[in-house]
Amino acid sequence: MTPEELTLAAAEHASDAKAEAIVALDLRELSSVADYFLICSGRSDRQVRAIHERIQLGVKRAHALAPTRVDGATAAQWVLMDYGDVIVHIFSPEMREFYRLEQLWGEAPSRSFDFAPV
């Protein structure tokens, strides 16, 4: 699975869990940290956890991939899922505003996702 395909799959699973403001940042020309950051928000700690679980289970079932590391799932204010070339950030609205990753990586080409309900 390519990093682009993994980013799209994670975005789809996040959308299934009602994630808001789903954005992918293409970091390939800017950093060796990862190829893509996928950033999204949940309205509450419960929803942040649900988004994390939906992405993790969905990607594992469909593509047999698991993140090498997950941080922040207990507090559920900022959950980071490290898939190597793709890093997923799931924020509460307050944490997303505080860290402002889209502005920090402002030179990165970005893509917003808005999946139509099925």
DALIN-V262013 format. One record per residue. RES is the residue in one letter. OMEGA is omega in whole degrees, -180 to 180 (999 if undefined). NEAR is the number of other ideal C-beta (glycine too) atoms within 8 Angstrom. Layout:
res = <RES:RES>
omega = <OMEGA:OMEGA>
near = <NEAR:NEAR>
This chain:
res = <M:T:P:E:E:L:T:L:A:A:A:E:H:A:S:D:A:K:A:E:A:I:V:A:L:D:L:R:E:L:S:S:V:A:D:Y:F:L:I:C:S:G:R:S:D:R:Q:V:R:A:I:H:E:R:I:Q:L:G:V:K:R:A:H:A:L:A:P:T:R:V:D:G:A:T:A:A:Q:W:V:L:M:D:Y:G:D:V:I:V:H:I:F:S:P:E:M:R:E:F:Y:R:L:E:Q:L:W:G:E:A:P:S:R:S:F:D:F:A:P:V>
omega = <180:176:178:180:179:178:179:179:179:178:179:179:177:179:177:180:176:175:-180:174:-179:-176:173:175:179:-175:-173:-179:-172:-171:174:180:-179:174:-177:163:169:-176:176:-178:170:-175:-178:178:178:180:176:177:-179:178:178:-179:-179:178:-176:-180:-179:180:179:-179:-174:-172:179:178:176:177:178:-179:173:177:172:-176:-179:-180:176:172:175:177:178:178:-176:176:-179:-179:180:176:-179:177:177:-172:159:179:-179:-180:178:178:-179:-175:174:-179:179:178:179:179:-173:179:-176:172:-178:176:176:179:174:-176:178:178:-179:999>
near = <6:5:9:7:8:16:12:8:13:16:14:11:12:17:11:8:13:9:13:8:9:14:12:13:14:11:13:6:4:7:5:2:5:10:8:16:14:16:14:16:13:19:6:7:10:8:12:16:12:11:16:14:9:12:15:12:8:13:15:10:6:6:9:3:9:6:10:6:7:11:6:10:9:4:7:13:10:11:15:12:14:9:13:6:8:14:12:15:12:16:14:13:8:7:10:13:7:6:9:8:11:10:6:7:11:6:4:10:5:9:7:7:11:5:7:4:3:2>
